[in-house]
Structure formats: structure tokens, C-alpha cells
Amino acid sequence: PILATNVPGCRDLVADGRNGLLFAPRSLDALCEAIERLLRLSPAERRAMGAAARETVETSYDEQEVIRAYAEVVSQV
């Protein structure tokens, strides 16, 4: 499962409650609550959330596209 702050970019990746948990940025209390929420899930729920997170990344983020984007930026520098 993904624990991430609820900011642009992160919230594009995380479907709160499906593949991870979002929490308010710059809030230790919010982070602690997200961790506690994760720990309250059953092992099966955590495995399902982790599997959903992996599926999201595998289907939405092509490794070669990321490498190409980095190479393009490096070549411009």
C-alpha cells in the first residue's frame, strides 16, 4: 500500500482506500492516523491494497517512458 500526502501528483497515483492512503501534508498527526488506519486493516486487506498499488504503477507508469523523460532532461542540461 502507498502512504502519501494529499498533494498534486501523489493524489493522481493514490486512490485513497483502494491502493493506499492519503493524508494531509505537513501534518504529523495526519501521518500517524494514516499509519494507524493501515495497521487496523486485516492482513488480507493490506495485501489487496498492495496488489492494487502495484497494478496501478504497472499499468500507468511505463519504465521506458520515465527513462526517456529523464534522458531528455539530462540532454538539455
MITOR-282791 format. One record per residue (C-alpha): chain; x, y, z. Coordinates in pm, 1 decimal, padded with zeros to 6 digits. Each point is the difference from the previous one (the first is absolute). Layout:
% residues N
> A X Y Z
...
//
This chain:
% residues 77
> A 00000.0 00000.0 00000.0
> A 00105.2 00356.5 -00065.8
> A -00002.9 00264.1 00273.7
> A 00021.9 00343.3 -00157.7
> A -00079.4 00361.0 00068.0
> A -00313.8 00134.4 -00162.4
> A 00173.3 00227.2 -00251.2
> A 00000.3 00015.1 -00380.9
> A 00195.3 -00287.2 -00145.0
> A -00043.7 -00224.2 00301.3
> A -00378.4 00015.0 -00012.8
> A 00018.0 -00083.1 -00371.6
> A 00163.2 -00329.8 00093.9
> A -00182.2 -00088.3 00321.5
> A -00367.0 -00092.6 00005.5
> A -00059.7 00051.6 00371.2
> A -00114.8 -00324.0 00158.9
> A 00055.1 -00205.7 -00316.7
> A 00374.0 -00010.2 -00061.0
> A 00120.1 00211.7 00288.7
> A -00084.2 00278.7 00237.8
> A 00030.1 00374.2 -00042.4
> A 00064.7 00235.5 00288.6
> A 00027.5 00375.7 00045.4
> A 00341.9 00147.3 -00083.2
> A 00223.4 00134.0 00275.8
> A -00207.7 -00168.4 00270.1
> A 00163.2 -00247.7 00232.7
> A -00342.9 -00080.7 00143.4
> A -00137.2 -00078.2 -00346.5
> A 00297.9 -00224.8 -00076.4
> A -00042.7 -00183.7 00329.6
> A -00371.6 -00048.1 -00068.5
> A 00074.7 -00139.2 -00347.2
> A 00247.8 -00246.6 00148.1
> A -00252.9 -00099.2 00265.3
> A -00268.7 -00046.9 -00268.9
> A 00236.2 -00223.0 -00194.1
> A 00082.7 -00205.0 00309.6
> A -00370.4 -00046.5 00079.3
> A -00055.1 -00169.9 -00335.3
> A 00006.0 -00377.0 -00003.8
> A 00298.3 -00169.8 -00163.6
> A -00224.8 -00093.9 -00294.8
> A -00113.9 00362.7 -00039.8
> A 00361.4 00121.9 00006.4
> A 00100.5 -00261.3 -00258.8
> A -00290.8 00102.1 -00224.3
> A 00092.1 00367.4 00035.3
> A 00363.3 -00078.7 -00078.4
> A -00100.2 -00203.2 -00305.4
> A -00219.4 00287.9 -00119.7
> A 00291.5 00241.5 00048.1
> A 00229.8 -00220.5 -00205.4
> A -00261.7 -00034.1 -00273.7
> A -00041.8 00378.8 -00012.6
> A 00370.7 00055.5 -00045.6
> A 00044.7 -00279.4 -00252.6
> A -00289.7 00114.9 -00216.1
> A 00047.0 00376.0 00031.4
> A 00375.1 00052.2 00010.4
> A 00214.6 -00147.8 -00275.0
> A 00362.8 -00030.3 00112.7
> A 00132.4 00077.6 -00347.5
> A -00208.0 00319.2 -00016.9
> A 00144.2 00117.4 00332.6
> A 00354.3 -00077.6 -00118.4
> A -00064.0 00187.3 -00326.2
> A -00130.6 00304.7 00188.0
> A 00307.0 00006.2 00228.1
> A 00236.8 -00040.6 -00294.8
> A -00169.7 00287.9 -00178.2
> A 00042.1 00230.7 00298.0
> A 00363.9 -00103.6 00046.7
> A 00075.9 00063.1 -00366.0
> A -00137.4 00354.4 00032.4
> A 00229.3 00082.5 00290.1
//
